[in-house]
Amino acid sequence: MRNLYFLIFFFTSLALSAQIGGQDTYQFLNMPVNPLHGALGGKNVTMHNYDPSGALINPSLVNEEMQNVVAVNYMNLAAGINFGSAAYAYKMKADRGTLHAGITYLGFGDFEGFDELGNRTNDFSGSEAALSVGYAYRIPDTKFNAGLNVRMITSRLEQYSSFGLATDFSVAYIDPETKWVISAVLRNFGAQLKAYDEVNESLPTELLLGVSKELENVPIRWHLTFENLQQWNVAFRNPNRDETDIEGNVTEDNPNFINNIFRHTVFGAELFPDGGFSVRVGYSFRRSEELGLVDQNTFAGLSGGFMIKFNNFRFNYTFMRLHQSVTSNLIGLNLHL
């Protein structure tokens, strides 16, 4: 049963909030699809580079560098739970846009089965997967790209199964001269077509806005992402932060306006972004607020990694600090065919 306990904790740590956590199904769709995405805070939508798996998050960022590149990514989690993704992009002729396809998979591992009286029953397993097909188109005579993903989702746990359909809509402004990238993405807009039991659940629909800029005289590209813009109030009271004076009066924790703004904000930076070796770092303020411990620095919300290039081959690695007890490692391989 330790897999089940960890599974509940992990998805809570990825999307925990009094307003937005635990209300939607298929939460694995919010997991970082590649090491670069994870290193920049897990919510980045301005990665205009060579990795076609980034199109699984933002289809409008597909570009010629992704042409004939295969991306394979893997993330190990505790208790035998594993996550992976793969993607490929192909540019159509006559400047008709770029097609891309990819898959994400989450394996829960094996569970020991027990009935309501504690008697041992059959063991079982569970998994979730999403197959995505997308299209990106550069609007003629402009610096704007538009993108669309269509995603088929399956989920299975013991005797229960589910099926859903989701779409991503995105637009991006890309200026190759000034190195500005500005993008907006509506992710996971869709519905659960077949419920696990009788009640259909909503999908984790999210609106994101991102801005990035490569500095002119310094090999650094910074990224700023604003997540969950479909709902303003994502902050919540933490009882552990309540203060009690000597007379027993309690001052409740009450996140202010600025705190709520920061919980929508994810920051990331790349050093030598276009080189054969690059370093990345990211920080999620909401993850830090929700998963950090009171009066103790756990570095929750921090992530970082690097990339090494060998000819047509790139190796990517990232660590993500989710909690004091959980650090996930992501590895990715990109091969130009």
GUNU-563299 format. One record per residue: residue in three letters; x, y, z of N, C-alpha, C in turn. Coordinates in steps of 0.1 Angstrom, whole numbers, padded with zeros to 4 digits, always signed. Example, Ala and Ser with C-alpha at 12.3 -4.5 7.8 and 13.67 -1.06 7.14 Angstrom:
% residues 2
ALA+0132-0057+0078+0123-0045+0078+0132-0033+0078SER+0128-0022+0071+0137-0011+0071+0129+0000+0079
% end
This chain:
% residues 337
MET+0008-0012+0000+0000+0000+0000+0008+0013+0000ARG+0022+0011+0002+0030+0023+0002+0029+0031-0011ASN+0027+0024-0022+0026+0030-0035+0014+0040-0035LEU+0003+0035-0029-0009+0043-0029-0007+0055-0021TYR-0001+0054-0009+0001+0065+0000+0010+0076-0007PHE+0021+0071-0014+0030+0080-0021+0023+0087-0032LEU+0014+0079-0039+0007+0085-0051-0002+0097-0046ILE-0009+0095-0035-0017+0106-0030-0009+0118-0027PHE+0002+0115-0020+0011+0126-0016+0017+0133-0028PHE+0021+0126-0038+0028+0132-0049+0019+0141-0057PHE+0007+0137-0060-0002+0145-0068-0007+0157-0060THR-0008+0155-0047-0011+0167-0038+0000+0177-0039SER+0013+0172-0039+0024+0181-0039+0026+0188-0052LEU+0021+0182-0063+0022+0189-0076+0011+0200-0078ALA-0001+0198-0072-0012+0207-0075-0020+0211-0062LEU-0013+0211-0051-0020+0213-0038-0024+0228-0037SER-0037+0230-0033-0042+0243-0030-0056+0241-0025ALA-0061+0250-0016-0074+0249-0011-0084+0251-0022GLN-0080+0258-0033-0089+0262-0044-0088+0252-0056ILE-0076+0248-0059-0073+0242-0072-0069+0227-0071GLY-0065+0223-0059-0060+0209-0057-0071+0199-0054GLY-0069+0187-0060-0078+0176-0056-0092+0177-0062GLN-0095+0186-0072-0108+0187-0077-0109+0181-0091ASP-0098+0178-0098-0098+0173-0111-0091+0160-0112THR-0095+0152-0123-0089+0140-0126-0077+0141-0135TYR-0070+0131-0138-0059+0131-0148-0048+0141-0144GLN-0045+0142-0131-0035+0152-0126-0021+0149-0132PHE-0018+0137-0138-0005+0135-0143-0003+0144-0156LEU-0013+0150-0161-0011+0159-0173-0004+0171-0169ASN-0003+0174-0156+0004+0186-0151+0019+0183-0148MET+0023+0171-0149+0037+0167-0146+0046+0173-0157PRO+0059+0176-0153+0068+0181-0163+0072+0170-0173VAL+0071+0174-0186+0073+0163-0197+0087+0161-0200ASN+0096+0170-0197+0110+0168-0200+0119+0175-0189PRO+0132+0172-0189+0141+0178-0178+0141+0193-0179LEU+0141+0199-0191+0142+0213-0192+0130+0220-0186HIS+0118+0214-0189+0106+0219-0184+0106+0218-0168GLY+0111+0207-0163+0112+0205-0149+0122+0214-0142ALA+0133+0217-0149+0143+0225-0143+0139+0240-0142LEU+0130+0244-0151+0126+0258-0151+0114+0260-0142GLY+0111+0251-0133+0100+0253-0124+0088+0244-0127GLY+0087+0236-0138+0077+0227-0140+0065+0233-0147LYS+0064+0246-0150+0052+0252-0156+0056+0260-0168ASN+0068+0259-0174+0073+0268-0184+0066+0266-0197VAL+0063+0278-0204+0056+0277-0217+0064+0286-0227THR+0077+0289-0225+0085+0297-0234+0098+0290-0238MET+0098+0277-0239+0109+0269-0243+0110+0268-0258HIS+0116+0278-0265+0116+0278-0279+0130+0272-0283ASN+0131+0259-0283+0144+0252-0286+0142+0239-0294TYR+0151+0230-0292+0152+0218-0300+0143+0206-0296ASP+0138+0207-0284+0131+0195-0278+0117+0194-0282PRO+0113+0184-0290+0099+0183-0295+0089+0180-0283SER+0094+0174-0272+0085+0171-0261+0079+0184-0255GLY+0086+0195-0257+0080+0208-0252+0067+0211-0259ALA+0065+0206-0271+0052+0208-0278+0040+0202-0271LEU+0043+0192-0262+0032+0186-0254+0026+0196-0244ILE+0034+0206-0241+0029+0217-0232+0025+0229-0240ASN+0032+0233-0250+0029+0245-0258+0032+0242-0272PRO+0021+0238-0280+0023+0235-0294+0028+0246-0303SER+0025+0259-0299+0029+0270-0308+0044+0272-0308LEU+0052+0265-0299+0066+0267-0299+0074+0258-0308VAL+0067+0250-0316+0074+0240-0325+0082+0249-0335ASN+0094+0244-0338+0102+0252-0347+0111+0242-0355GLU+0119+0248-0365+0126+0239-0374+0137+0231-0367GLU+0142+0236-0355+0152+0228-0348+0147+0215-0343MET+0134+0213-0342+0128+0201-0337+0126+0191-0349GLN+0128+0195-0361+0126+0187-0373+0135+0174-0372ASN+0128+0163-0372+0134+0149-0372+0142+0147-0359VAL+0138+0153-0348+0144+0150-0335+0134+0141-0327VAL+0140+0131-0321+0132+0122-0312+0136+0125-0298ALA+0126+0127-0289+0129+0130-0275+0123+0119-0267VAL+0131+0114-0257+0126+0104-0248+0130+0108-0234ASN+0121+0108-0225+0123+0113-0211+0118+0104-0201TYR+0124+0104-0189+0120+0095-0178+0122+0102-0165MET+0112+0100-0156+0113+0105-0142+0110+0094-0132ASN+0120+0091-0123+0118+0081-0113+0111+0088-0100LEU+0101+0081-0095+0095+0085-0083+0096+0074-0072ALA+0092+0077-0060+0093+0067-0049+0083+0056-0051ALA+0085+0045-0044+0076+0034-0042+0073+0028-0056GLY+0082+0028-0065+0081+0021-0078+0072+0027-0088ILE+0069+0040-0086+0061+0048-0095+0070+0055-0106ASN+0067+0054-0118+0075+0059-0129+0067+0067-0139PHE+0074+0077-0145+0068+0086-0154+0077+0087-0166GLY+0071+0088-0178+0079+0089-0190+0071+0096-0201SER+0079+0101-0211+0073+0108-0223+0082+0106-0235ALA+0076+0107-0246+0084+0106-0259+0076+0115-0269ALA+0084+0121-0278+0078+0130-0288+0087+0131-0301TYR+0080+0135-0312+0087+0136-0325+0080+0147-0333ALA+0087+0155-0340+0082+0166-0348+0086+0164-0363TYR+0077+0168-0372+0080+0167-0386+0074+0180-0393LYS+0083+0187-0400+0079+0199-0407+0073+0195-0421MET+0061+0200-0424+0054+0197-0436+0060+0206-0447LYS+0058+0202-0460+0064+0210-0471+0055+0222-0474ALA+0062+0231-0482+0055+0244-0486+0051+0252-0475ASP+0058+0252-0464+0055+0260-0452+0041+0259-0447ARG+0036+0247-0447+0022+0244-0442+0022+0241-0427GLY+0033+0243-0420+0032+0241-0406+0040+0229-0402THR+0040+0225-0390+0047+0214-0384+0038+0205-0376LEU+0038+0192-0379+0031+0182-0371+0040+0176-0360HIS+0034+0173-0349+0042+0167-0339+0033+0157-0331ALA+0039+0147-0325+0031+0137-0318+0039+0133-0306GLY+0032+0128-0296+0039+0124-0284+0030+0116-0274ILE+0037+0110-0265+0029+0102-0255+0035+0105-0241THR+0027+0105-0231+0031+0105-0217+0025+0093-0210TYR+0032+0088-0201+0028+0076-0194+0032+0076-0179LEU+0023+0072-0171+0026+0071-0156+0022+0057-0151GLY+0031+0050-0146+0029+0037-0140+0029+0037-0125PHE+0018+0033-0119+0017+0034-0105+0024+0023-0097GLY+0028+0013-0105+0035+0001-0098+0024-0009-0094ASP+0028-0018-0085+0020-0029-0080+0014-0026-0066PHE+0002-0030-0064-0005-0028-0051-0009-0041-0045GLU-0009-0042-0032-0014-0054-0025-0029-0051-0023GLY-0037-0061-0026-0052-0060-0025-0057-0065-0012PHE-0066-0058-0006-0073-0062+0007-0087-0058+0006ASP-0096-0066+0012-0110-0062+0013-0112-0053+0025GLU-0125-0049+0028-0129-0040+0038-0126-0046+0052LEU-0124-0059+0053-0121-0066+0066-0106-0068+0068GLY-0098-0064+0058-0084-0066+0059-0079-0079+0054ASN-0088-0087+0048-0084-0100+0042-0076-0098+0029ARG-0066-0105+0026-0058-0104+0014-0066-0108+0002THR-0066-0100-0008-0072-0104-0021-0061-0104-0032ASN-0065-0102-0044-0056-0102-0055-0048-0089-0056ASP-0035-0091-0060-0027-0079-0063-0032-0072-0075PHE-0029-0059-0077-0033-0052-0089-0024-0041-0092SER-0025-0035-0103-0017-0024-0107-0025-0012-0113GLY-0019-0002-0117-0026+0009-0123-0017+0018-0132SER-0022+0025-0141-0014+0033-0150-0023+0044-0157GLU-0017+0054-0162-0024+0064-0170-0015+0068-0182ALA-0021+0072-0193-0014+0075-0205-0022+0085-0213ALA-0014+0093-0220-0021+0103-0229-0013+0103-0243LEU-0020+0102-0253-0015+0103-0267-0019+0116-0273SER-0009+0124-0277-0011+0137-0282-0007+0139-0296VAL-0015+0145-0304-0011+0149-0318-0014+0164-0319GLY-0004+0171-0325-0005+0186-0326-0001+0191-0339TYR-0004+0204-0340-0001+0211-0352+0003+0226-0349ALA+0014+0230-0355+0018+0244-0352+0019+0251-0366TYR+0015+0264-0366+0015+0271-0378+0020+0285-0376ARG+0030+0290-0384+0035+0303-0383+0026+0312-0392ILE+0020+0322-0386+0012+0332-0393+0020+0340-0403PRO+0017+0340-0415+0025+0347-0425+0027+0362-0422ASP+0039+0366-0425+0043+0380-0424+0041+0386-0410THR+0042+0377-0400+0042+0381-0386+0052+0373-0378LYS+0053+0376-0365+0062+0369-0356+0054+0361-0347PHE+0041+0357-0351+0032+0350-0343+0031+0335-0348ASN+0031+0326-0338+0028+0312-0341+0015+0308-0334ALA+0007+0299-0340-0004+0293-0333-0003+0278-0333GLY-0008+0272-0322-0007+0258-0321-0019+0251-0315LEU-0021+0239-0318-0032+0231-0312-0027+0217-0310ASN-0031+0212-0298-0029+0198-0294-0043+0191-0292VAL-0044+0179-0297-0055+0170-0293-0050+0158-0286ARG-0056+0155-0274-0050+0145-0265-0061+0135-0261MET-0058+0122-0263-0066+0111-0259-0060+0106-0246ILE-0068+0104-0236-0063+0101-0222-0070+0088-0218THR-0062+0079-0212-0067+0066-0206-0062+0065-0192SER-0069+0059-0184-0065+0057-0170-0071+0044-0165ARG-0063+0036-0157-0068+0023-0152-0062+0021-0138LEU-0071+0017-0129-0067+0013-0115-0075+0002-0111GLU-0069-0010-0109-0076-0022-0105-0087-0025-0116GLN-0100-0026-0112-0110-0030-0122-0116-0017-0128TYR-0112-0005-0124-0118+0007-0129-0110+0013-0140SER-0116+0019-0150-0109+0025-0161-0117+0038-0165SER-0110+0046-0172-0116+0059-0176-0110+0063-0189PHE-0117+0072-0197-0112+0077-0209-0116+0092-0211GLY-0107+0100-0215-0110+0114-0217-0104+0120-0230LEU-0108+0132-0233-0103+0139-0245-0100+0153-0241ALA-0088+0158-0244-0084+0172-0241-0078+0179-0252THR-0078+0192-0252-0071+0200-0262-0063+0211-0256ASP-0052+0215-0263-0044+0227-0259-0045+0237-0270PHE-0047+0250-0266-0047+0261-0276-0036+0270-0272SER-0028+0275-0281-0017+0284-0277-0014+0293-0288VAL-0008+0304-0284-0003+0314-0294+0010+0320-0288ALA+0020+0322-0297+0033+0327-0292+0038+0338-0301TYR+0044+0348-0295+0052+0358-0302+0066+0355-0301ILE+0073+0353-0312+0087+0350-0312+0095+0359-0321ASP+0105+0366-0314+0113+0376-0322+0127+0371-0321PRO+0132+0365-0333+0146+0359-0333+0157+0370-0331GLU+0154+0382-0334+0164+0393-0333+0166+0398-0319THR+0155+0401-0313+0156+0406-0299+0156+0395-0289LYS+0152+0383-0293+0152+0371-0284+0141+0371-0274TRP+0130+0378-0277+0118+0378-0268+0109+0367-0273VAL+0103+0360-0263+0093+0350-0265+0082+0353-0255ILE+0070+0355-0260+0058+0357-0252+0047+0347-0256SER+0042+0340-0247+0032+0329-0251+0021+0328-0241ALA+0009+0324-0246-0002+0321-0238-0008+0308-0242VAL-0011+0299-0232-0016+0286-0234-0028+0283-0226LEU-0038+0277-0232-0049+0271-0225-0048+0256-0226ARG-0045+0250-0215-0041+0235-0215-0053+0227-0209ASN-0053+0215-0214-0062+0204-0209-0077+0208-0209PHE-0081+0215-0219-0095+0219-0221-0103+0207-0227GLY-0111+0201-0220-0118+0189-0225-0128+0183-0215ALA-0130+0170-0216-0139+0163-0207-0136+0149-0205GLN-0140+0143-0194-0139+0129-0192-0151+0122-0199LEU-0149+0114-0209-0159+0108-0217-0165+0095-0210LYS-0156+0088-0203-0160+0076-0196-0155+0077-0182ALA-0163+0077-0172-0159+0079-0158-0155+0065-0152TYR-0148+0066-0141-0143+0054-0134-0155+0046-0129ASP-0165+0054-0124-0177+0047-0119-0189+0054-0125GLU-0196+0063-0118-0208+0069-0124-0207+0084-0125VAL-0197+0090-0118-0196+0105-0117-0185+0109-0126ASN-0188+0118-0136-0177+0124-0144-0170+0135-0137GLU-0157+0135-0138-0149+0145-0131-0143+0155-0142SER-0140+0167-0137-0134+0177-0146-0119+0174-0149LEU-0114+0180-0159-0100+0179-0163-0093+0191-0156PRO-0079+0190-0154-0072+0201-0148-0069+0212-0159THR-0079+0219-0163-0078+0230-0173-0070+0241-0166GLU-0061+0247-0174-0053+0258-0168-0049+0268-0179LEU-0049+0280-0175-0044+0291-0184-0031+0296-0179LEU-0021+0296-0188-0007+0301-0185-0003+0312-0194LEU+0006+0321-0189+0012+0331-0197+0027+0331-0193GLY+0035+0332-0204+0049+0331-0201+0057+0342-0209VAL+0068+0347-0204+0076+0357-0210+0091+0352-0208SER+0099+0353-0218+0113+0350-0217+0121+0359-0226LYS+0134+0361-0222+0143+0370-0229+0157+0365-0228GLU+0165+0364-0239+0179+0361-0238+0186+0375-0238LEU+0195+0376-0228+0202+0389-0226+0212+0391-0238GLU+0215+0403-0241+0223+0406-0253+0237+0403-0251ASN+0244+0407-0240+0258+0405-0238+0262+0395-0228VAL+0252+0388-0223+0254+0377-0213+0247+0365-0217PRO+0253+0353-0217+0247+0341-0222+0237+0335-0212ILE+0226+0343-0209+0216+0339-0199+0202+0342-0206ARG+0193+0332-0204+0180+0334-0208+0171+0332-0196TRP+0163+0343-0193+0154+0342-0181+0140+0339-0186HIS+0132+0332-0177+0118+0328-0180+0110+0332-0168LEU+0098+0338-0171+0088+0341-0161+0075+0336-0166THR+0069+0327-0157+0056+0321-0161+0046+0324-0150PHE+0034+0327-0155+0023+0329-0146+0013+0318-0148GLU+0011+0310-0137+0003+0298-0138-0011+0300-0132ASN-0020+0291-0136-0034+0291-0130-0041+0305-0131LEU-0040+0311-0142-0046+0324-0144-0061+0323-0145GLN-0066+0312-0147-0081+0310-0148-0088+0312-0134GLN-0080+0313-0123-0085+0315-0110-0075+0324-0102TRP-0080+0335-0097-0071+0344-0090-0067+0339-0077ASN-0076+0335-0068-0073+0332-0055-0067+0317-0054VAL-0054+0315-0053-0048+0302-0051-0041+0301-0038ALA-0041+0312-0030-0035+0311-0017-0046+0306-0007PHE-0041+0301+0004-0050+0295+0015-0043+0297+0028ARG-0051+0296+0039-0046+0297+0052-0039+0284+0056ASN-0027+0286+0063-0020+0275+0068-0020+0276+0083PRO-0028+0267+0090-0029+0268+0105-0016+0267+0112ASN-0006+0261+0106+0007+0260+0113+0014+0273+0114ARG+0009+0283+0106+0015+0296+0107+0007+0306+0115ASP-0003+0301+0122-0011+0310+0131-0002+0313+0143GLU-0004+0326+0148+0005+0330+0159-0004+0333+0171THR+0001+0328+0183-0007+0329+0195+0001+0338+0205ASP-0005+0348+0211+0002+0357+0220+0002+0351+0234ILE+0008+0358+0244+0008+0352+0257-0005+0352+0264GLU-0015+0359+0259-0028+0359+0264-0037+0349+0258GLY-0032+0341+0248-0039+0331+0241-0047+0336+0229ASN-0045+0348+0225-0052+0353+0213-0045+0348+0201VAL-0053+0343+0192-0047+0337+0179-0049+0347+0168THR-0038+0349+0161-0038+0357+0148-0036+0347+0137GLU-0047+0345+0129-0047+0335+0119-0038+0339+0107ASP-0032+0329+0101-0024+0331+0089-0034+0336+0078ASN-0030+0347+0071-0039+0353+0061-0030+0358+0050PRO-0028+0350+0039-0019+0354+0028-0025+0366+0022ASN-0016+0376+0019-0021+0389+0014-0020+0389-0001PHE-0023+0401-0007-0024+0402-0022-0011+0399-0028ILE+0000+0403-0023+0013+0401-0029+0017+0386-0028ASN+0013+0379-0017+0016+0365-0016+0008+0357-0026ASN-0004+0361-0029-0012+0354-0039-0006+0356-0053ILE-0001+0368-0056+0006+0371-0069+0018+0361-0070PHE+0026+0360-0060+0038+0352-0061+0034+0337-0063ARG+0023+0333-0057+0019+0319-0059+0014+0316-0073HIS+0012+0326-0081+0010+0324-0096+0023+0324-0104THR+0034+0327-0097+0046+0330-0104+0057+0318-0103VAL+0062+0315-0115+0073+0305-0116+0085+0312-0123PHE+0097+0311-0117+0108+0318-0123+0118+0307-0128GLY+0125+0310-0139+0135+0300-0144+0146+0308-0151ALA+0158+0302-0153+0169+0308-0160+0178+0297-0166GLU+0184+0300-0177+0193+0291-0184+0207+0299-0186LEU+0217+0292-0183+0231+0297-0185+0236+0290-0197PHE+0241+0297-0207+0246+0291-0220+0234+0284-0227PRO+0223+0290-0229+0211+0283-0234+0213+0277-0248ASP+0222+0283-0256+0224+0278-0270+0238+0270-0272GLY+0244+0268-0261+0257+0261-0262+0257+0246-0261GLY+0268+0240-0262+0269+0226-0260+0268+0221-0246PHE+0269+0230-0237+0266+0227-0223+0258+0238-0217SER+0247+0235-0210+0239+0246-0204+0235+0242-0190VAL+0233+0251-0181+0228+0249-0168+0215+0256-0166ARG+0205+0250-0159+0192+0256-0157+0188+0255-0142VAL+0180+0265-0138+0175+0266-0125+0161+0272-0125GLY+0153+0267-0116+0139+0272-0115+0134+0273-0101TYR+0123+0280-0099+0117+0281-0086+0103+0284-0087SER+0095+0275-0080+0080+0276-0080+0076+0282-0066PHE+0071+0294-0066+0068+0300-0053+0056+0293-0046ARG+0046+0289-0054+0035+0282-0048+0039+0268-0042ARG+0047+0261-0049+0052+0248-0043+0060+0251-0031SER+0067+0261-0030+0075+0264-0018+0066+0268-0007GLU+0056+0276-0009+0046+0280+0001+0038+0268+0007GLU+0034+0260-0002+0025+0249+0002+0032+0237+0007LEU+0045+0234+0003+0051+0222+0007+0063+0225+0017GLY+0067+0237+0019+0078+0240+0028+0073+0239+0042LEU+0082+0236+0051+0079+0235+0066+0081+0248+0073VAL+0073+0251+0083+0074+0263+0090+0087+0263+0098ASP+0094+0274+0098+0107+0277+0105+0117+0267+0102GLN+0117+0261+0089+0128+0252+0085+0129+0253+0070ASN+0141+0255+0065+0144+0256+0051+0145+0243+0044THR+0135+0239+0037+0135+0226+0030+0139+0227+0015PHE+0140+0239+0010+0143+0241-0005+0131+0236-0013ALA+0119+0234-0008+0108+0230-0016+0105+0240-0027GLY+0102+0236-0039+0100+0245-0050+0112+0247-0058LEU+0124+0243-0054+0136+0245-0061+0139+0234-0071SER+0144+0237-0083+0147+0227-0093+0159+0232-0101GLY+0167+0223-0107+0178+0226-0114+0183+0215-0123GLY+0192+0217-0132+0197+0207-0141+0207+0212-0151PHE+0210+0203-0160+0220+0207-0171+0218+0199-0183MET+0224+0203-0194+0224+0196-0207+0238+0195-0213ILE+0241+0184-0218+0254+0182-0225+0251+0177-0240LYS+0257+0183-0249+0255+0179-0263+0267+0172-0269PHE+0265+0160-0276+0275+0153-0283+0270+0151-0297ASN+0275+0159-0306+0271+0159-0320+0256+0160-0321ASN+0249+0149-0326+0235+0150-0328+0227+0144-0316PHE+0234+0143-0305+0228+0137-0293+0229+0147-0281ARG+0218+0148-0274+0218+0156-0262+0213+0148-0250PHE+0220+0150-0239+0216+0144-0226+0212+0155-0217ASN+0200+0153-0210+0195+0163-0201+0192+0157-0188TYR+0195+0164-0177+0193+0159-0163+0187+0170-0155THR+0177+0167-0146+0171+0177-0137+0168+0170-0124PHE+0169+0178-0113+0163+0174-0101+0152+0184-0097MET+0142+0179-0090+0131+0187-0085+0129+0184-0071ARG+0130+0195-0063+0128+0194-0048+0113+0196-0045LEU+0106+0186-0043+0091+0187-0041+0088+0189-0026HIS+0096+0183-0018+0094+0183-0003+0106+0179+0003GLN+0107+0180+0017+0119+0176+0024+0122+0161+0022SER+0111+0153+0020+0113+0139+0019+0113+0134+0004VAL+0110+0143-0005+0109+0138-0019+0117+0147-0029THR+0127+0141-0036+0134+0147-0046+0133+0138-0059SER+0128+0143-0070+0127+0135-0082+0138+0139-0092ASN+0142+0128-0099+0152+0130-0109+0146+0127-0123LEU+0149+0136-0132+0145+0135-0146+0157+0134-0155ILE+0156+0125-0164+0166+0124-0175+0160+0124-0188GLY+0166+0130-0198+0161+0130-0212+0171+0129-0222LEU+0168+0123-0233+0177+0121-0245+0170+0127-0257ASN+0178+0134-0265+0173+0140-0277+0183+0135-0288LEU+0177+0129-0298+0185+0124-0310+0180+0130-0323HIS+0189+0136-0330+0186+0142-0343+0188+0131-0353LEU+0178+0126-0360+0179+0115-0369+0185+0120-0382
% end
